[in-house]
């Protein structure tokens, strides 16, 4: 049985970046940049005014000066400023030749044929954005592997890119297995439950930047499973199943993975998520996740999500670890347990944590409101209130303890 970190290292060893593709800028948001964005020009390419006002010679001592004309954003005025003259200028407009500063309009007064400069001291370069103030040609602006957000997309547009090379989204096939499952809109019969895993997994896959190409329920028969796997292998880079990987007589996924693929590991020394199967066929990754809803999602977060990120040319983004002080007693088990927990900043600035109640692997509600996995190592004694443990942060700590 593998330690969770050892299992994750094996997964990442087989997760290979997919070939990048060219995406239109309008569709590139939240995609992964495949190659570094390097500026090929200076921006701004001209001296630009940062204020509405008058372009002046900063050393000119004349109080009243002749207005030569006006300069607007988007056009060169063609005017040349000399001592005794100014040009009226708008924010973003090119600064005319000869001008060395811009005086805000609030510090001037019109005096008929010209304008009086009321500001006592004008500094060279005042209110002027110089050439290359934003970026210089050759500057690396965004590193490869970065997620393209609003600012990055804006930079690309400002540099003249209408398309960008991004990591291809992995195609993922999701399958819930088990005769006991019925669709959410159906009434469960005796011994049946509603299928939740494939819906939870679909959201998790999309949040990781991947594309769901198949999402279905498969009955516990070898014929149906084999047919479903054949379809999935022809459509997806990654196959994620839930259920059928433990020790039961009808846990058929485990056997089929062993027949179709090369199994890399079958069990992980963790709770929830012990019966986790990982296999490969060439560059295709196959994850056999446990059927219990919590085990399924914890396993996805710990192993599948990092692989999907790497396949898009992004960093694996292992969850950051922080030290926390637990606010109540916590018992341990015989394995490393990842308890769903709430982490917040206490009054004295220390990070505090509590779990979300019952940690049963079928209790999906234990995820609601949680922002961390509290790492509870096996111990012969109970971890008492005030003990410091480690937590994996799924999202930032709360500013104070949530009520629920």
Secondary structure, 3 states (H helix, E strand, C coil): CECHHHHHHHHHHHCCCCCCEEEEHHHCCCCEECCCEECCCCECCCCEECCCEEEECCCCCCCEEEEEEEECCCCCCCCECCCCEEEEECCCCECCECCCEEEEHHHEEECCCEEEECCCCCCCCCCEECCCCCECCCCEEECCCCECCHHHHHHHHHCCCCEEEECCCCEEEEEEECCCEECCCCCCCCCCEECCHHHHHHHHHHHCCCEEEEEEEECCCHHHHHHHHHHHHCCCCEEEEECCCCCCCCCHHHHHHHHHCEEEECCECEECCCCCEEEEECCEEEEEECCCHHHHHHHHHHHHHHHHHHHCCCCCCCCCEEEEEECCCECCCCCEEEEEEEEEECCCCCEEEEECCCCCCCCHHHHCCCCEEEEECCCCCCECCCCEEEEEECCCCECCCCCC
